[in-house]
């Protein structure tokens, strides 16, 4: 089954600005990677794993996702909105990408994501 994924093109943090296009490359990188992902369907054939859309607002994402799938926020500046969205839509996976992990917060990672020593160093030490 193809999962819908909304990438929210809204919000900013620090000196990074959407109007300058600072988030455009990240949005495109995410979209390209997810659109290339495949999964085995019921027939055993390869199928697209994701239908991806870059949206301009959290509201647009909620309407398009229709209660399932995943939403990606690309800035720490949307943390409050991401938390509200997660409370409102418990069946949608909410992901927030940030260049700076907040101090004093619990950081959750899937153990399967720890592929090598360098990744472990990046997650724990930097």
Buried (B, 14 or more C-beta within 10 A) or exposed (E): EBBBBBBBBBBBBEEBEBEEEBBEEBBEEBBEEBEEEEEEEEEEEEEBBBBBBBBEBBEBBBEBBEEEBBBBBBBBBBBEBBEEBBEEBEEBEBBBBBEEEEEEEEEEEEEEEEEEEEEEEEEEEE
